[in-house]
Amino acid sequence: MEMQLATLGAGRVSSPQEKMISWILLLVLLSPCVRGVFVVNVSQVYYQAEEKDNVTLEWTFTTKPNSAPRVLYVVCSLRSEHKVLYHLHEGVEVSDTQDEQFSGRVRCERGVLREGRIRLRMSTLRTNDSGMYLCRVWTDYGRGSEGCRLNVTAVDESEPQRPTETPPPRSRRNIGLYIALGFVVTGAAAVTSDLLVLCSVLRSNFSPGFIKSAKKDEDINVNQ
């Protein structure tokens, strides 16, 4: 089969996309020979998270004892929207095929791939990240796929109502002080009123007309 694929591409340089298609066709044709040996499983069927949180989606696939896959292709996508979440091609991450919705928000733990584990950490979740995620895995000894569901709920950002604060009770000592202060103010007002009346009387008694009249009476008395 490899010879046939090579013959078809003879005379021109194959692009990375054509090489990928050739390998996938080869794996599809060879997979029936090892069917039942290769299995892809999901670590958790359902994930629940809130908006702006982080979550780690994890899958496992069959590995050979004491050896890593010579050929490994991984494509994880949001199935309902047909958006690529993560793409690994022969051990190299391909960012060109990743949907812009997940750009900069998905990180794969590459160290666990040799163990047959695919761990994708999604950060700053959005509500439109909700849906079924399908992970397809191709190796040189088999292929398979499995899915899981993620549900992201919106965060209620409305401000909570503050409890009504009850003023502290006034002590009896404070009440007595307020009463005494009221009497003082009332007394001061009364004294001020009396002073104003006295000033008014004095002012009228010592007016120029009053003084002139009093002097006239004094002269009459002297002449008599």
Salt bridges, closest charged atoms under 4 A:
GLU18 OE2 - ARG12 NH1 3.14
GLU58 OE2 - ARG117 NE 3.14
GLU58 OE1 - ARG119 NH1 2.78
GLU93 OE2 - ARG110 NH1 3.83
GLU109 OE1 - ARG119 NE 3.07
GLU115 OE1 - ARG117 NH1 3.49
ASP129 OD2 - ARG105 NH1 3.03
ASP140 OD2 - ARG70 NH2 3.22
GLU157 OE2 - LYS52 NZ 3.36
